[in-house]
Amino acid sequence: MKFAGAVNRQIFSHTLLILLFAAAGGMIFRLLHFPLPWTLGSMTVAAIIALRNSTLVVPPVFRDGARPVIGVMAGSAFTPVVLGQIATWWPVFVLLILFFLSVSALGGMFFRKFGFDGRTALFAASPGGLGEMAILGQQFGADVRKLVLVHSVRIILVVTLVPFALRAMTGLNGTGASTIGHATGSIIDWMLLMACVVLGYLIGRHARSYGGLMLVPMLLSAILHGSGVTSAEIPYAIIAAMQVIIGCITGARFAGVRFGEVWKTLLIGFAWSMILIALSLVLAFSTAQFVDMTPVALFLSFAPGGFAEMSVIAYAAGIEVAFVVTCHAFRTIYVILVSPILCRKLLR
């Protein structure tokens, strides 16, 4: 018992130290006027720490604890006005399906060309989150090590490059100060939002591998905000804290990476990720010609990042949050449902 207590205290102290250093990195990036500074700064610091010592990473409990909060943040964007507009977004959902199918086919050929087996190539090309793709890939006998490397590179690149793309497209610095950050609402409002976090976690943990820890709290929050029960906004301090945690989790993906051993897979993943980002940009500007949505919002919706990462980026930048998170929620559900079907057809 004493040993377990000492280990727990050590983990707690290491985690606190990592978060403090990561927050300091975010502050430095903010002072240097980097886009999305809290995420990029904390990610950089966490990556440096993880490369030097693969055991010094933020425990998964922080990731699981942050996702319901991010879900409630995303759900708060679904105001009654926004809910009235959702029906007009269906052309984008059709395009997303076509985009996902094209990406899966093109990516499958791309990875097969570089020696991936068929199952690994399919799940490496699927634009899902790291957790979902690793679990589904393992169920179908894919090379999980390669999947983790490819999807980790994709998410890291998206989190790194998208903020700079946003600055080039809009001039926003990604701090979110221009559109959000002032806490509003009564004690009852905050109790309701806290209930969304707690209930969302308790319900969503049964489907944590399929985005439940974010989807359920987001749905509960969207119901409250969309029905007009509350209009409380999340304070900037919580938004910054969530960005720091997401940055730490993303940076920790470098833990255990030995570039000399896996450089080929990392390079292939890098090339594919750049192709996806370029395709997202082209599709966003093309779609904006006939859809009533700005290119930057469409780019955030098509960008191949994780559900949590893209939700945080959209919320921090204050760009069509409800639209962006709806598209990424749709992507998460689509990939989970369709990838196994495509893999079974491939096996036949």
N, C-alpha and C positions, 0 to 999 in steps of 0.2 A: 504493500500500500504506500509506503514511504517512497519507494522507487517510482511508482506510477505518479504520485503527486509531484515529485521532482521533475519527471519528464513533462507533465502537463504545465508546470510553471515555466519550464524551459521553452516549450512550444509557444506559450502565451507571450513570454518576453521577446522571443524571436519575431513573432507575428507583429507585436506592437512596434518593435524596432523597424521592421520592414515597412509598415504603414506610415510611420513617422518620416522615414527617409523618402518614401514614395510621395507623400504629401509635400515634402520640401522640394522634391523634383518638380512637382506640379506647380508650386509657387514660383520656382525659378523660370519655368517655361512661360508662366503667366507674365512675369516681369519682362521677359524677352519678347513678349507679344507673339508667341507661337499660337497657331490655331489649336483649338481643343486642348488647352495646356494641361489641365488636370489629368486627362487620360494619357496624353503622349508623355508628359513628364514622369508620371508614376510608372508607366510601362517601361520607359528607358531605364529608370533606376532598378525596377524589379528584374529586368532582363540582365543587367550587369551583375546583380546579386546572385541570380539563378545560375548564370554561367560560371561564376566563381565557386559557388557551393550549391549543388542541386537540391540539398535538403532545406535550404532557406527559402521557402515559398509560403505564400498565404494558404492556410488549410482550406479544404473544400467547403467547410462549414460557412466560411465567409461568402463564397460564391453562392451557396444555396440560400444564405440569408439576404444577400443583395438582390437576387432575382425577383422575389416578391415585391420588394420596394420599387424596383425598376418597373415592374408590371403595373403597380398602382400609379406611378408617375405617368406611364404611357396611357393608362386608362383615363387619367384626368383630362386628356386632350379631347375626349369624345363628348363635347358639349351638345346640347339639343340641336344647335345649328349644324354641327358636323354630322350628327346622325342622319339629319335630313338629306345630306349630300352623298351618303355612302352608296345609295342605289345608282348614282351617276358614275361610279368608279368601275363598273363592270367591264368596260373595254380594256382597262389596264389589267384586270385579272385574266382576261383572255390572252392578252399579250404575254403576261407572266407565264402562263402555261406553255405557250409556244416557245418562249425563251428558255424555260427549264428543259423542255424536251429537246430543243436544239442543242443546248449546252451539254446535256447528258450524252447525246449522240456524238457531237463533235469531241467532247472531252474523252469519251470512251475510245475513240480512234486515236486521239492524241496520246493517251497513256499506254495503249496497246503498242503504239509505234516505239515506245521507249521501254518495252519489255514487261509491262505490267500484265498479269493474267486478267482474264475477262471480268471476273467478279471484283477484283481490286480496282480495275480501271473504271468500272461503272460507279462504284461508291466513291472513288476519288474525284470523279467528274460531277457527281451530284452536288448541287449548291445548298447543302444542308449544314447544320451546325456540327462541330467536332464531336460532341457527345453522341448525337443521334447516328452519325455516320459510322463511328467506331463500334457502337452496339449492333447496328444492323449489319455492318460488314462482318463482324465476328460471328453473327448468327448464320451467315451464308458462306463462311469459310474464306473470307478475303484476308489479305495481309494487313492486319491491324496496325502494325508498326509503320508501314508506308502510308496508310490512311491518316494516322495521327500527324505524321510529318507534313503531308501535303495540305491538310486542312489547317494545321497550325500556321504554316507559312501564309496561307490565304487570309486568315483572320488577322494576323499580325500586319500584313501588307495593307489590308483594307483600313484597319484602324490607323495606320501610319499615314497613308496617302490621301484618304478621303477628306480629312480636315483641310489639307493644303488645296485639294481640288475645290472645296467649298469656298475657301478664301479667294481663289482665283475667279470663281464663278459669281460670287455675291459680295465679296469684300468683308464678310462676317469674320470675326476673330474666334468664334466658337466658344466664347465664355458664357453665352446665353444672357448676358446682362441687358441686352437690348429688348428682350421680349419676356423674360421670366426672372424670378429670383426674389420677389416680394411675397412673403408668407401672408396668406389671407385665410379667413375662416375662424369660426368659433371653436370652443373646446369640443362641442358636439361634433363639428365637422372633422376635427382631428381624431376623435374617438372612432368615427365611422371609417376613416382612412386606415387607422390602425387595425380595425376589425377586418378590413379587406386584406391587409398584409397577413394577419394571423390565420384567418380562415382560408385565404388563398394558399398559404403554405401547407396547412393541414390537409386540404383537399388535393392540392397539386403535387404533393410529394409522392403520391401513389403513381404518378405518371411523370416523375422528374426527368426520366430519360427522353421524354418526348415533349419537352417544353412546358410541362404542367406548372412548374414553379413560377413561370412568368405569365402563361396564358390565363390561368384561373384568376390570379389577383387582378390582371388587366381587365378581364371580363367583369369582375365584381365592381371595380372602380369605374369602368365605363357605364355600367348600369346606374350607379349612383349619380355620376356627373351627367349622363345623358338624360336621365329622368328629372334633373333639376333638384334632386335632394340636397346636393352640395355643389359648390363651385370653388372649393378650396384649392389653392395653388401650392405647389411644393416649394419650400424656401431654398434659396440658392445654396446654403450650406449643405443640405442633404444631397442636392444635385452634384455638388463638387465631391462629396464623400463617395457617392456611387461611382463617379468617374474614376476616383483614385482606386477603388476596389477593382473595378473592371480593368484598369490599367495594370494593376498588380497581377491579376489572373492571366491577362494576356502576356505580360512579360515573363511570367513563370513558365510559359510554354517552352522557353529556352533551356529549362532545367534538364540535365542529362544529355543534351545534344552534343555530340562529338562530330564536328564538321568533317573531319578527316574520314570518318566511317560512313556518313550518310550524305555526303555532299551531292551525289548524283540525284537522289530523291528530292533533296531540298532545292536543287537547281531546277528540276522538272516542275516541282510545285510552284516555284517562283515564276517560271515562264507562263504556266497555266493561269496563275493568279493575275498576272499583268494582262493576259488576253481577256480574262473575265472583266476586269476593270475597264479596259478599252471598249469592250462590247457594251458594257453598261452605259458608258458615256454616249456612244453612238446611238444606242437605242433610246436613251433619254431625250436627246435632242431631236431624234426623228419622231418620237411619239408626241412630243410637245406641240407638233404642228397640227395635230387633230384631236388632242385631249386637253381639256381645260385645267391644266396643271403646269407649273413651272418646270423647266428642265432640271433645276437643282433638286426639286422634290422627287421627280421621277428618277434621277440618278441615285438618290439615297434609297429609293425603293428597289431599284434593280441591283444596287451594289452588293457583291457577294460576301457580306460580313455576317457575323452571327446575329441572332435575334436580339440578345441583350446589348451587344456592342452597337448595333445600328439604332436601337431604341434610344440609347444614351446619347449618341451623336446627334440624332434628330432633335431630341429634347433639349440638349445643351445649346444647339444652334437655333432652336425655335423655328424650325422649318417644317410646316405641314405635318406635325407629329402624328396625328391620328391616321392620316393617309399612309405615312411611311410604316408605322408599326402594324397597320392592318395588312399591308402588302407583305411584310416579313412574317407575320403570323400565318398568313395564307401560304407563304413559301414553306414554313416549317411543317404545316399540316400536309401540304402537297407532297413534300419529299418523303415524309414518314409513310404516307399511304402508297405512293407510286413507286418508289425505289424498290421495295420488295417484289412488286409485280413485274417490273422490268427485269429484275435479276432472275426471277423464275422463268420468264420467257427466254432469257439468255441461256439458262441452264438446259432448257429443252432443245 
